[in-house]
Amino acid sequence: MNAVCAVYFSPTQTTRTVVMAIAGEMGRRLGLSVCGRNLTPPYARKNGRSFDQEDLLVLGLPVYGGRIPAFLEDVLTALTGNGAPAVIAAVYGNRHYDDALLEMQELLEARGFRVVAAGAFVGQHSFTAKVGAGRPDEADLAALAGFAAGAADKVGRGAWGRLQLPGNHPYKERGPALAQIKPLTGEDCYHCMDCSRSCPMGVIHHDDPAEVADGCIRCFACVKCCPVGAKYFQSEMVDKSTAMLEANCMARREPEVFF
């Protein structure tokens, strides 16, 4: 095979951690180099890519409301598999991944990939550090290594076969976009512009961090990267979602893998 191509969308770096752990271990076991493609910056999503049967794709996406981020559907349809094997990872905040893995599988298969392994892994929730706190942790990293080993073995043997993944048709309905919900900026802001640079949707003005256009996906990248805690959300919807998560999703969920 040629190389392992790690592709991910990761505003808060959690999905990147998961994908690179999988890709790195698979590359080590298969004797392949690893290349990365970060889909997080807006400019990185403009061009597609064609793979061939000697390539190996490791794709990781965060789960938003039980689905993959809606705008990434077009990004994935710009990939062409030509029979290349693919390993997929859905990263979710300890509630549930619902239809995300199935959606990823079907999008890739429609583009000519062979999905040979899939996993759902927990990361700290974007809305609240109390849910999925500190994850992925050491136990998660061990599980990722084990998953990568199993996936590498399957690829090495050429054991394809179609996976039977959990999920439903039709997919879970997406929540409303709620364009009016945007991050706010506190008085401590000193215009370092880290929030603008970190925004995967490019909606935070590059000169004025308090100026936010429509299109926020509430990934909380701007909140988490702000060095002085000046970026925040003040929204009934966000508050209700956070309260629900903290009331119902504190029990530890473990990784789920499928071969």
MISE-334408 format. One record per residue (C-alpha): residue in one letter; z, y, x; chain. Coordinates in steps of 0.02 Angstrom, whole numbers, plus 50000, padded with zeros to 5 digits. Example, Ala and Ser with C-alpha at 12.3 -4.5 7.8 and 13.67 -1.06 7.14 Angstrom:
% residues 2
<atom><resn>A</resn><zz>50390</zz><yy>49775</yy><xx>50615</xx><chain>A</chain></atom>
<atom><resn>S</resn><zz>50357</zz><yy>49947</yy><xx>50684</xx><chain>A</chain></atom>
END
This chain:
% residues 259
<atom><resn>M</resn><zz>50000</zz><yy>50000</yy><xx>50000</xx><chain>A</chain></atom>
<atom><resn>N</resn><zz>49976</zz><yy>50181</yy><xx>50052</xx><chain>A</chain></atom>
<atom><resn>A</resn><zz>50138</zz><yy>50274</yy><xx>50014</xx><chain>A</chain></atom>
<atom><resn>V</resn><zz>50276</zz><yy>50303</yy><xx>49889</xx><chain>A</chain></atom>
<atom><resn>C</resn><zz>50247</zz><yy>50465</yy><xx>49794</xx><chain>A</chain></atom>
<atom><resn>A</resn><zz>50408</zz><yy>50535</yy><xx>49720</xx><chain>A</chain></atom>
<atom><resn>V</resn><zz>50372</zz><yy>50655</yy><xx>49576</xx><chain>A</chain></atom>
<atom><resn>Y</resn><zz>50511</zz><yy>50744</yy><xx>49484</xx><chain>A</chain></atom>
<atom><resn>F</resn><zz>50562</zz><yy>50893</yy><xx>49378</xx><chain>A</chain></atom>
<atom><resn>S</resn><zz>50738</zz><yy>50943</yy><xx>49426</xx><chain>A</chain></atom>
<atom><resn>P</resn><zz>50804</zz><yy>51119</yy><xx>49388</xx><chain>A</chain></atom>
<atom><resn>T</resn><zz>50982</zz><yy>51077</yy><xx>49442</xx><chain>A</chain></atom>
<atom><resn>Q</resn><zz>50933</zz><yy>50950</yy><xx>49578</xx><chain>A</chain></atom>
<atom><resn>T</resn><zz>51012</zz><yy>50799</yy><xx>49491</xx><chain>A</chain></atom>
<atom><resn>T</resn><zz>50849</zz><yy>50714</yy><xx>49447</xx><chain>A</chain></atom>
<atom><resn>R</resn><zz>50786</zz><yy>50748</yy><xx>49623</xx><chain>A</chain></atom>
<atom><resn>T</resn><zz>50938</zz><yy>50657</yy><xx>49694</xx><chain>A</chain></atom>
<atom><resn>V</resn><zz>50902</zz><yy>50506</yy><xx>49584</xx><chain>A</chain></atom>
<atom><resn>V</resn><zz>50716</zz><yy>50499</yy><xx>49619</xx><chain>A</chain></atom>
<atom><resn>M</resn><zz>50729</zz><yy>50522</yy><xx>49807</xx><chain>A</chain></atom>
<atom><resn>A</resn><zz>50863</zz><yy>50386</yy><xx>49816</xx><chain>A</chain></atom>
<atom><resn>I</resn><zz>50747</zz><yy>50265</yy><xx>49727</xx><chain>A</chain></atom>
<atom><resn>A</resn><zz>50591</zz><yy>50315</yy><xx>49823</xx><chain>A</chain></atom>
<atom><resn>G</resn><zz>50679</zz><yy>50313</yy><xx>49991</xx><chain>A</chain></atom>
<atom><resn>E</resn><zz>50749</zz><yy>50138</yy><xx>49967</xx><chain>A</chain></atom>
<atom><resn>M</resn><zz>50584</zz><yy>50072</yy><xx>49900</xx><chain>A</chain></atom>
<atom><resn>G</resn><zz>50492</zz><yy>50148</yy><xx>50047</xx><chain>A</chain></atom>
<atom><resn>R</resn><zz>50614</zz><yy>50069</yy><xx>50168</xx><chain>A</chain></atom>
<atom><resn>R</resn><zz>50597</zz><yy>49897</yy><xx>50090</xx><chain>A</chain></atom>
<atom><resn>L</resn><zz>50408</zz><yy>49904</yy><xx>50075</xx><chain>A</chain></atom>
<atom><resn>G</resn><zz>50380</zz><yy>49987</yy><xx>50244</xx><chain>A</chain></atom>
<atom><resn>L</resn><zz>50298</zz><yy>50138</yy><xx>50165</xx><chain>A</chain></atom>
<atom><resn>S</resn><zz>50311</zz><yy>50324</yy><xx>50196</xx><chain>A</chain></atom>
<atom><resn>V</resn><zz>50379</zz><yy>50433</yy><xx>50056</xx><chain>A</chain></atom>
<atom><resn>C</resn><zz>50300</zz><yy>50595</yy><xx>49997</xx><chain>A</chain></atom>
<atom><resn>G</resn><zz>50373</zz><yy>50710</yy><xx>49866</xx><chain>A</chain></atom>
<atom><resn>R</resn><zz>50304</zz><yy>50821</yy><xx>49730</xx><chain>A</chain></atom>
<atom><resn>N</resn><zz>50426</zz><yy>50939</yy><xx>49649</xx><chain>A</chain></atom>
<atom><resn>L</resn><zz>50365</zz><yy>50991</yy><xx>49476</xx><chain>A</chain></atom>
<atom><resn>T</resn><zz>50506</zz><yy>51116</yy><xx>49450</xx><chain>A</chain></atom>
<atom><resn>P</resn><zz>50423</zz><yy>51278</yy><xx>49508</xx><chain>A</chain></atom>
<atom><resn>P</resn><zz>50292</zz><yy>51339</yy><xx>49383</xx><chain>A</chain></atom>
<atom><resn>Y</resn><zz>50155</zz><yy>51347</yy><xx>49515</xx><chain>A</chain></atom>
<atom><resn>A</resn><zz>50181</zz><yy>51163</yy><xx>49560</xx><chain>A</chain></atom>
<atom><resn>R</resn><zz>50127</zz><yy>51105</yy><xx>49387</xx><chain>A</chain></atom>
<atom><resn>K</resn><zz>49953</zz><yy>51179</yy><xx>49390</xx><chain>A</chain></atom>
<atom><resn>N</resn><zz>49857</zz><yy>51038</yy><xx>49473</xx><chain>A</chain></atom>
<atom><resn>G</resn><zz>49840</zz><yy>50855</yy><xx>49429</xx><chain>A</chain></atom>
<atom><resn>R</resn><zz>49824</zz><yy>50708</yy><xx>49546</xx><chain>A</chain></atom>
<atom><resn>S</resn><zz>49727</zz><yy>50547</yy><xx>49551</xx><chain>A</chain></atom>
<atom><resn>F</resn><zz>49812</zz><yy>50389</yy><xx>49616</xx><chain>A</chain></atom>
<atom><resn>D</resn><zz>49738</zz><yy>50220</yy><xx>49660</xx><chain>A</chain></atom>
<atom><resn>Q</resn><zz>49803</zz><yy>50042</yy><xx>49660</xx><chain>A</chain></atom>
<atom><resn>E</resn><zz>49872</zz><yy>50060</yy><xx>49836</xx><chain>A</chain></atom>
<atom><resn>D</resn><zz>49984</zz><yy>50205</yy><xx>49786</xx><chain>A</chain></atom>
<atom><resn>L</resn><zz>50159</zz><yy>50189</yy><xx>49711</xx><chain>A</chain></atom>
<atom><resn>L</resn><zz>50225</zz><yy>50322</yy><xx>49593</xx><chain>A</chain></atom>
<atom><resn>V</resn><zz>50411</zz><yy>50351</yy><xx>49568</xx><chain>A</chain></atom>
<atom><resn>L</resn><zz>50431</zz><yy>50473</yy><xx>49424</xx><chain>A</chain></atom>
<atom><resn>G</resn><zz>50596</zz><yy>50550</yy><xx>49370</xx><chain>A</chain></atom>
<atom><resn>L</resn><zz>50625</zz><yy>50671</yy><xx>49227</xx><chain>A</chain></atom>
<atom><resn>P</resn><zz>50779</zz><yy>50742</yy><xx>49142</xx><chain>A</chain></atom>
<atom><resn>V</resn><zz>50814</zz><yy>50702</yy><xx>48960</xx><chain>A</chain></atom>
<atom><resn>Y</resn><zz>50826</zz><yy>50849</yy><xx>48841</xx><chain>A</chain></atom>
<atom><resn>G</resn><zz>50884</zz><yy>50799</yy><xx>48667</xx><chain>A</chain></atom>
<atom><resn>G</resn><zz>50828</zz><yy>50620</yy><xx>48688</xx><chain>A</chain></atom>
<atom><resn>R</resn><zz>50652</zz><yy>50663</yy><xx>48746</xx><chain>A</chain></atom>
<atom><resn>I</resn><zz>50564</zz><yy>50720</yy><xx>48904</xx><chain>A</chain></atom>
<atom><resn>P</resn><zz>50538</zz><yy>50909</yy><xx>48914</xx><chain>A</chain></atom>
<atom><resn>A</resn><zz>50394</zz><yy>50948</yy><xx>48796</xx><chain>A</chain></atom>
<atom><resn>F</resn><zz>50293</zz><yy>51056</yy><xx>48916</xx><chain>A</chain></atom>
<atom><resn>L</resn><zz>50285</zz><yy>50912</yy><xx>49042</xx><chain>A</chain></atom>
<atom><resn>E</resn><zz>50175</zz><yy>50808</yy><xx>48927</xx><chain>A</chain></atom>
<atom><resn>D</resn><zz>50022</zz><yy>50906</yy><xx>48983</xx><chain>A</chain></atom>
<atom><resn>V</resn><zz>50077</zz><yy>50890</yy><xx>49165</xx><chain>A</chain></atom>
<atom><resn>L</resn><zz>50085</zz><yy>50701</yy><xx>49152</xx><chain>A</chain></atom>
<atom><resn>T</resn><zz>49917</zz><yy>50690</yy><xx>49065</xx><chain>A</chain></atom>
<atom><resn>A</resn><zz>49843</zz><yy>50775</yy><xx>49218</xx><chain>A</chain></atom>
<atom><resn>L</resn><zz>49890</zz><yy>50623</yy><xx>49322</xx><chain>A</chain></atom>
<atom><resn>T</resn><zz>49766</zz><yy>50478</yy><xx>49337</xx><chain>A</chain></atom>
<atom><resn>G</resn><zz>49834</zz><yy>50308</yy><xx>49381</xx><chain>A</chain></atom>
<atom><resn>N</resn><zz>49682</zz><yy>50196</yy><xx>49411</xx><chain>A</chain></atom>
<atom><resn>G</resn><zz>49797</zz><yy>50045</yy><xx>49405</xx><chain>A</chain></atom>
<atom><resn>A</resn><zz>49933</zz><yy>50113</yy><xx>49520</xx><chain>A</chain></atom>
<atom><resn>P</resn><zz>50108</zz><yy>50040</yy><xx>49494</xx><chain>A</chain></atom>
<atom><resn>A</resn><zz>50241</zz><yy>50161</yy><xx>49433</xx><chain>A</chain></atom>
<atom><resn>V</resn><zz>50431</zz><yy>50160</yy><xx>49427</xx><chain>A</chain></atom>
<atom><resn>I</resn><zz>50512</zz><yy>50280</yy><xx>49303</xx><chain>A</chain></atom>
<atom><resn>A</resn><zz>50686</zz><yy>50355</yy><xx>49292</xx><chain>A</chain></atom>
<atom><resn>A</resn><zz>50760</zz><yy>50454</yy><xx>49148</xx><chain>A</chain></atom>
<atom><resn>V</resn><zz>50912</zz><yy>50558</yy><xx>49196</xx><chain>A</chain></atom>
<atom><resn>Y</resn><zz>51028</zz><yy>50607</yy><xx>49055</xx><chain>A</chain></atom>
<atom><resn>G</resn><zz>51197</zz><yy>50692</yy><xx>49032</xx><chain>A</chain></atom>
<atom><resn>N</resn><zz>51303</zz><yy>50544</yy><xx>48973</xx><chain>A</chain></atom>
<atom><resn>R</resn><zz>51255</zz><yy>50559</yy><xx>48789</xx><chain>A</chain></atom>
<atom><resn>H</resn><zz>51099</zz><yy>50448</yy><xx>48773</xx><chain>A</chain></atom>
<atom><resn>Y</resn><zz>50920</zz><yy>50443</yy><xx>48832</xx><chain>A</chain></atom>
<atom><resn>D</resn><zz>50853</zz><yy>50392</yy><xx>48660</xx><chain>A</chain></atom>
<atom><resn>D</resn><zz>50661</zz><yy>50384</yy><xx>48670</xx><chain>A</chain></atom>
<atom><resn>A</resn><zz>50635</zz><yy>50464</yy><xx>48841</xx><chain>A</chain></atom>
<atom><resn>L</resn><zz>50599</zz><yy>50305</yy><xx>48940</xx><chain>A</chain></atom>
<atom><resn>L</resn><zz>50479</zz><yy>50238</yy><xx>48810</xx><chain>A</chain></atom>
<atom><resn>E</resn><zz>50392</zz><yy>50407</yy><xx>48803</xx><chain>A</chain></atom>
<atom><resn>M</resn><zz>50372</zz><yy>50410</yy><xx>48992</xx><chain>A</chain></atom>
<atom><resn>Q</resn><zz>50305</zz><yy>50232</yy><xx>48993</xx><chain>A</chain></atom>
<atom><resn>E</resn><zz>50177</zz><yy>50264</yy><xx>48858</xx><chain>A</chain></atom>
<atom><resn>L</resn><zz>50118</zz><yy>50428</yy><xx>48933</xx><chain>A</chain></atom>
<atom><resn>L</resn><zz>50090</zz><yy>50347</yy><xx>49103</xx><chain>A</chain></atom>
<atom><resn>E</resn><zz>50009</zz><yy>50191</yy><xx>49034</xx><chain>A</chain></atom>
<atom><resn>A</resn><zz>49888</zz><yy>50299</yy><xx>48936</xx><chain>A</chain></atom>
<atom><resn>R</resn><zz>49839</zz><yy>50376</yy><xx>49104</xx><chain>A</chain></atom>
<atom><resn>G</resn><zz>49806</zz><yy>50209</yy><xx>49188</xx><chain>A</chain></atom>
<atom><resn>F</resn><zz>49972</zz><yy>50172</yy><xx>49274</xx><chain>A</chain></atom>
<atom><resn>R</resn><zz>50063</zz><yy>50005</yy><xx>49270</xx><chain>A</chain></atom>
<atom><resn>V</resn><zz>50248</zz><yy>50038</yy><xx>49239</xx><chain>A</chain></atom>
<atom><resn>V</resn><zz>50337</zz><yy>49897</yy><xx>49330</xx><chain>A</chain></atom>
<atom><resn>A</resn><zz>50519</zz><yy>49954</yy><xx>49323</xx><chain>A</chain></atom>
<atom><resn>A</resn><zz>50620</zz><yy>50082</yy><xx>49226</xx><chain>A</chain></atom>
<atom><resn>G</resn><zz>50797</zz><yy>50148</yy><xx>49232</xx><chain>A</chain></atom>
<atom><resn>A</resn><zz>50909</zz><yy>50269</yy><xx>49139</xx><chain>A</chain></atom>
<atom><resn>F</resn><zz>51038</zz><yy>50354</yy><xx>49249</xx><chain>A</chain></atom>
<atom><resn>V</resn><zz>51179</zz><yy>50476</yy><xx>49214</xx><chain>A</chain></atom>
<atom><resn>G</resn><zz>51197</zz><yy>50648</yy><xx>49290</xx><chain>A</chain></atom>
<atom><resn>Q</resn><zz>51322</zz><yy>50785</yy><xx>49255</xx><chain>A</chain></atom>
<atom><resn>H</resn><zz>51273</zz><yy>50872</yy><xx>49094</xx><chain>A</chain></atom>
<atom><resn>S</resn><zz>51193</zz><yy>51042</yy><xx>49114</xx><chain>A</chain></atom>
<atom><resn>F</resn><zz>51294</zz><yy>51121</yy><xx>48974</xx><chain>A</chain></atom>
<atom><resn>T</resn><zz>51467</zz><yy>51067</yy><xx>49034</xx><chain>A</chain></atom>
<atom><resn>A</resn><zz>51538</zz><yy>51000</yy><xx>49197</xx><chain>A</chain></atom>
<atom><resn>K</resn><zz>51663</zz><yy>50897</yy><xx>49096</xx><chain>A</chain></atom>
<atom><resn>V</resn><zz>51530</zz><yy>50774</yy><xx>49035</xx><chain>A</chain></atom>
<atom><resn>G</resn><zz>51463</zz><yy>50659</yy><xx>49169</xx><chain>A</chain></atom>
<atom><resn>A</resn><zz>51571</zz><yy>50752</yy><xx>49295</xx><chain>A</chain></atom>
<atom><resn>G</resn><zz>51519</zz><yy>50724</yy><xx>49475</xx><chain>A</chain></atom>
<atom><resn>R</resn><zz>51377</zz><yy>50608</yy><xx>49435</xx><chain>A</chain></atom>
<atom><resn>P</resn><zz>51280</zz><yy>50529</yy><xx>49509</xx><chain>A</chain></atom>
<atom><resn>D</resn><zz>51430</zz><yy>50466</yy><xx>49607</xx><chain>A</chain></atom>
<atom><resn>E</resn><zz>51449</zz><yy>50328</yy><xx>49737</xx><chain>A</chain></atom>
<atom><resn>A</resn><zz>51439</zz><yy>50191</yy><xx>49606</xx><chain>A</chain></atom>
<atom><resn>D</resn><zz>51281</zz><yy>50269</yy><xx>49536</xx><chain>A</chain></atom>
<atom><resn>L</resn><zz>51202</zz><yy>50280</yy><xx>49708</xx><chain>A</chain></atom>
<atom><resn>A</resn><zz>51240</zz><yy>50095</yy><xx>49735</xx><chain>A</chain></atom>
<atom><resn>A</resn><zz>51159</zz><yy>50056</yy><xx>49567</xx><chain>A</chain></atom>
<atom><resn>L</resn><zz>51007</zz><yy>50159</yy><xx>49617</xx><chain>A</chain></atom>
<atom><resn>A</resn><zz>50991</zz><yy>50060</yy><xx>49778</xx><chain>A</chain></atom>
<atom><resn>G</resn><zz>51001</zz><yy>49898</yy><xx>49682</xx><chain>A</chain></atom>
<atom><resn>F</resn><zz>50871</zz><yy>49958</yy><xx>49558</xx><chain>A</chain></atom>
<atom><resn>A</resn><zz>50755</zz><yy>50011</yy><xx>49699</xx><chain>A</chain></atom>
<atom><resn>A</resn><zz>50775</zz><yy>49841</yy><xx>49781</xx><chain>A</chain></atom>
<atom><resn>G</resn><zz>50727</zz><yy>49751</yy><xx>49621</xx><chain>A</chain></atom>
<atom><resn>A</resn><zz>50579</zz><yy>49867</yy><xx>49593</xx><chain>A</chain></atom>
<atom><resn>A</resn><zz>50519</zz><yy>49846</yy><xx>49772</xx><chain>A</chain></atom>
<atom><resn>D</resn><zz>50529</zz><yy>49657</yy><xx>49757</xx><chain>A</chain></atom>
<atom><resn>K</resn><zz>50426</zz><yy>49662</yy><xx>49598</xx><chain>A</chain></atom>
<atom><resn>V</resn><zz>50295</zz><yy>49775</yy><xx>49676</xx><chain>A</chain></atom>
<atom><resn>G</resn><zz>50290</zz><yy>49668</yy><xx>49832</xx><chain>A</chain></atom>
<atom><resn>R</resn><zz>50256</zz><yy>49513</yy><xx>49729</xx><chain>A</chain></atom>
<atom><resn>G</resn><zz>50126</zz><yy>49601</yy><xx>49622</xx><chain>A</chain></atom>
<atom><resn>A</resn><zz>50225</zz><yy>49546</yy><xx>49469</xx><chain>A</chain></atom>
<atom><resn>W</resn><zz>50164</zz><yy>49672</yy><xx>49341</xx><chain>A</chain></atom>
<atom><resn>G</resn><zz>50185</zz><yy>49626</yy><xx>49158</xx><chain>A</chain></atom>
<atom><resn>R</resn><zz>50224</zz><yy>49756</yy><xx>49025</xx><chain>A</chain></atom>
<atom><resn>L</resn><zz>50404</zz><yy>49813</yy><xx>49007</xx><chain>A</chain></atom>
<atom><resn>Q</resn><zz>50491</zz><yy>49809</yy><xx>48839</xx><chain>A</chain></atom>
<atom><resn>L</resn><zz>50590</zz><yy>49970</yy><xx>48837</xx><chain>A</chain></atom>
<atom><resn>P</resn><zz>50710</zz><yy>50037</yy><xx>48706</xx><chain>A</chain></atom>
<atom><resn>G</resn><zz>50651</zz><yy>50179</yy><xx>48596</xx><chain>A</chain></atom>
<atom><resn>N</resn><zz>50575</zz><yy>50215</yy><xx>48428</xx><chain>A</chain></atom>
<atom><resn>H</resn><zz>50412</zz><yy>50265</yy><xx>48345</xx><chain>A</chain></atom>
<atom><resn>P</resn><zz>50396</zz><yy>50401</yy><xx>48297</xx><chain>A</chain></atom>
<atom><resn>Y</resn><zz>50494</zz><yy>50476</yy><xx>48440</xx><chain>A</chain></atom>
<atom><resn>K</resn><zz>50651</zz><yy>50573</yy><xx>48402</xx><chain>A</chain></atom>
<atom><resn>E</resn><zz>50607</zz><yy>50743</yy><xx>48330</xx><chain>A</chain></atom>
<atom><resn>R</resn><zz>50629</zz><yy>50884</yy><xx>48453</xx><chain>A</chain></atom>
<atom><resn>G</resn><zz>50753</zz><yy>51021</yy><xx>48413</xx><chain>A</chain></atom>
<atom><resn>P</resn><zz>50692</zz><yy>51198</yy><xx>48377</xx><chain>A</chain></atom>
<atom><resn>A</resn><zz>50638</zz><yy>51303</yy><xx>48525</xx><chain>A</chain></atom>
<atom><resn>L</resn><zz>50756</zz><yy>51446</yy><xx>48477</xx><chain>A</chain></atom>
<atom><resn>A</resn><zz>50669</zz><yy>51577</yy><xx>48583</xx><chain>A</chain></atom>
<atom><resn>Q</resn><zz>50808</zz><yy>51702</yy><xx>48550</xx><chain>A</chain></atom>
<atom><resn>I</resn><zz>50933</zz><yy>51601</yy><xx>48652</xx><chain>A</chain></atom>
<atom><resn>K</resn><zz>50920</zz><yy>51664</yy><xx>48830</xx><chain>A</chain></atom>
<atom><resn>P</resn><zz>51039</zz><yy>51681</yy><xx>48978</xx><chain>A</chain></atom>
<atom><resn>L</resn><zz>51138</zz><yy>51842</yy><xx>48990</xx><chain>A</chain></atom>
<atom><resn>T</resn><zz>51188</zz><yy>51935</yy><xx>49147</xx><chain>A</chain></atom>
<atom><resn>G</resn><zz>51363</zz><yy>51996</yy><xx>49186</xx><chain>A</chain></atom>
<atom><resn>E</resn><zz>51422</zz><yy>52150</yy><xx>49278</xx><chain>A</chain></atom>
<atom><resn>D</resn><zz>51455</zz><yy>52053</yy><xx>49439</xx><chain>A</chain></atom>
<atom><resn>C</resn><zz>51268</zz><yy>52027</yy><xx>49466</xx><chain>A</chain></atom>
<atom><resn>Y</resn><zz>51208</zz><yy>52106</yy><xx>49628</xx><chain>A</chain></atom>
<atom><resn>H</resn><zz>51022</zz><yy>52064</yy><xx>49607</xx><chain>A</chain></atom>
<atom><resn>C</resn><zz>51009</zz><yy>51925</yy><xx>49736</xx><chain>A</chain></atom>
<atom><resn>M</resn><zz>50873</zz><yy>51856</yy><xx>49620</xx><chain>A</chain></atom>
<atom><resn>D</resn><zz>50922</zz><yy>51675</yy><xx>49650</xx><chain>A</chain></atom>
<atom><resn>C</resn><zz>50913</zz><yy>51651</yy><xx>49461</xx><chain>A</chain></atom>
<atom><resn>S</resn><zz>50734</zz><yy>51712</yy><xx>49453</xx><chain>A</chain></atom>
<atom><resn>R</resn><zz>50681</zz><yy>51600</yy><xx>49596</xx><chain>A</chain></atom>
<atom><resn>S</resn><zz>50767</zz><yy>51449</yy><xx>49520</xx><chain>A</chain></atom>
<atom><resn>C</resn><zz>50697</zz><yy>51469</yy><xx>49343</xx><chain>A</chain></atom>
<atom><resn>P</resn><zz>50573</zz><yy>51328</yy><xx>49311</xx><chain>A</chain></atom>
<atom><resn>M</resn><zz>50489</zz><yy>51423</yy><xx>49171</xx><chain>A</chain></atom>
<atom><resn>G</resn><zz>50468</zz><yy>51585</yy><xx>49267</xx><chain>A</chain></atom>
<atom><resn>V</resn><zz>50544</zz><yy>51688</yy><xx>49125</xx><chain>A</chain></atom>
<atom><resn>I</resn><zz>50676</zz><yy>51784</yy><xx>49225</xx><chain>A</chain></atom>
<atom><resn>H</resn><zz>50599</zz><yy>51945</yy><xx>49291</xx><chain>A</chain></atom>
<atom><resn>H</resn><zz>50578</zz><yy>51948</yy><xx>49480</xx><chain>A</chain></atom>
<atom><resn>D</resn><zz>50654</zz><yy>52122</yy><xx>49494</xx><chain>A</chain></atom>
<atom><resn>D</resn><zz>50777</zz><yy>52131</yy><xx>49349</xx><chain>A</chain></atom>
<atom><resn>P</resn><zz>50879</zz><yy>51973</yy><xx>49316</xx><chain>A</chain></atom>
<atom><resn>A</resn><zz>50936</zz><yy>52041</yy><xx>49148</xx><chain>A</chain></atom>
<atom><resn>E</resn><zz>50757</zz><yy>52043</yy><xx>49085</xx><chain>A</chain></atom>
<atom><resn>V</resn><zz>50715</zz><yy>51870</yy><xx>49017</xx><chain>A</chain></atom>
<atom><resn>A</resn><zz>50555</zz><yy>51830</yy><xx>48925</xx><chain>A</chain></atom>
<atom><resn>D</resn><zz>50533</zz><yy>51697</yy><xx>48791</xx><chain>A</chain></atom>
<atom><resn>G</resn><zz>50517</zz><yy>51518</yy><xx>48851</xx><chain>A</chain></atom>
<atom><resn>C</resn><zz>50693</zz><yy>51476</yy><xx>48914</xx><chain>A</chain></atom>
<atom><resn>I</resn><zz>50726</zz><yy>51288</yy><xx>48902</xx><chain>A</chain></atom>
<atom><resn>R</resn><zz>50914</zz><yy>51305</yy><xx>48932</xx><chain>A</chain></atom>
<atom><resn>C</resn><zz>50913</zz><yy>51197</yy><xx>49087</xx><chain>A</chain></atom>
<atom><resn>F</resn><zz>51056</zz><yy>51304</yy><xx>49156</xx><chain>A</chain></atom>
<atom><resn>A</resn><zz>50976</zz><yy>51315</yy><xx>49329</xx><chain>A</chain></atom>
<atom><resn>C</resn><zz>51009</zz><yy>51502</yy><xx>49332</xx><chain>A</chain></atom>
<atom><resn>V</resn><zz>51191</zz><yy>51479</yy><xx>49281</xx><chain>A</chain></atom>
<atom><resn>K</resn><zz>51224</zz><yy>51346</yy><xx>49413</xx><chain>A</chain></atom>
<atom><resn>C</resn><zz>51139</zz><yy>51437</yy><xx>49556</xx><chain>A</chain></atom>
<atom><resn>C</resn><zz>51219</zz><yy>51608</yy><xx>49531</xx><chain>A</chain></atom>
<atom><resn>P</resn><zz>51336</zz><yy>51639</yy><xx>49679</xx><chain>A</chain></atom>
<atom><resn>V</resn><zz>51452</zz><yy>51753</yy><xx>49578</xx><chain>A</chain></atom>
<atom><resn>G</resn><zz>51447</zz><yy>51670</yy><xx>49407</xx><chain>A</chain></atom>
<atom><resn>A</resn><zz>51356</zz><yy>51817</yy><xx>49329</xx><chain>A</chain></atom>
<atom><resn>K</resn><zz>51232</zz><yy>51714</yy><xx>49229</xx><chain>A</chain></atom>
<atom><resn>Y</resn><zz>51292</zz><yy>51637</yy><xx>49065</xx><chain>A</chain></atom>
<atom><resn>F</resn><zz>51244</zz><yy>51591</yy><xx>48887</xx><chain>A</chain></atom>
<atom><resn>Q</resn><zz>51327</zz><yy>51666</yy><xx>48735</xx><chain>A</chain></atom>
<atom><resn>S</resn><zz>51260</zz><yy>51568</yy><xx>48589</xx><chain>A</chain></atom>
<atom><resn>E</resn><zz>51333</zz><yy>51478</yy><xx>48439</xx><chain>A</chain></atom>
<atom><resn>M</resn><zz>51208</zz><yy>51336</yy><xx>48463</xx><chain>A</chain></atom>
<atom><resn>V</resn><zz>51256</zz><yy>51311</yy><xx>48645</xx><chain>A</chain></atom>
<atom><resn>D</resn><zz>51441</zz><yy>51321</yy><xx>48603</xx><chain>A</chain></atom>
<atom><resn>K</resn><zz>51424</zz><yy>51193</yy><xx>48463</xx><chain>A</chain></atom>
<atom><resn>S</resn><zz>51324</zz><yy>51075</yy><xx>48572</xx><chain>A</chain></atom>
<atom><resn>T</resn><zz>51451</zz><yy>51090</yy><xx>48712</xx><chain>A</chain></atom>
<atom><resn>A</resn><zz>51596</zz><yy>51056</yy><xx>48594</xx><chain>A</chain></atom>
<atom><resn>M</resn><zz>51507</zz><yy>50903</yy><xx>48523</xx><chain>A</chain></atom>
<atom><resn>L</resn><zz>51474</zz><yy>50834</yy><xx>48696</xx><chain>A</chain></atom>
<atom><resn>E</resn><zz>51653</zz><yy>50860</yy><xx>48755</xx><chain>A</chain></atom>
<atom><resn>A</resn><zz>51720</zz><yy>50781</yy><xx>48595</xx><chain>A</chain></atom>
<atom><resn>N</resn><zz>51606</zz><yy>50629</yy><xx>48590</xx><chain>A</chain></atom>
<atom><resn>C</resn><zz>51526</zz><yy>50595</yy><xx>48759</xx><chain>A</chain></atom>
<atom><resn>M</resn><zz>51667</zz><yy>50586</yy><xx>48885</xx><chain>A</chain></atom>
<atom><resn>A</resn><zz>51672</zz><yy>50396</yy><xx>48901</xx><chain>A</chain></atom>
<atom><resn>R</resn><zz>51577</zz><yy>50339</yy><xx>49055</xx><chain>A</chain></atom>
<atom><resn>R</resn><zz>51405</zz><yy>50267</yy><xx>49023</xx><chain>A</chain></atom>
<atom><resn>E</resn><zz>51328</zz><yy>50155</yy><xx>49155</xx><chain>A</chain></atom>
<atom><resn>P</resn><zz>51149</zz><yy>50146</yy><xx>49220</xx><chain>A</chain></atom>
<atom><resn>E</resn><zz>51027</zz><yy>50038</yy><xx>49122</xx><chain>A</chain></atom>
<atom><resn>V</resn><zz>50881</zz><yy>49957</yy><xx>49213</xx><chain>A</chain></atom>
<atom><resn>F</resn><zz>50729</zz><yy>49861</yy><xx>49155</xx><chain>A</chain></atom>
<atom><resn>F</resn><zz>50611</zz><yy>49748</yy><xx>49254</xx><chain>A</chain></atom>
END
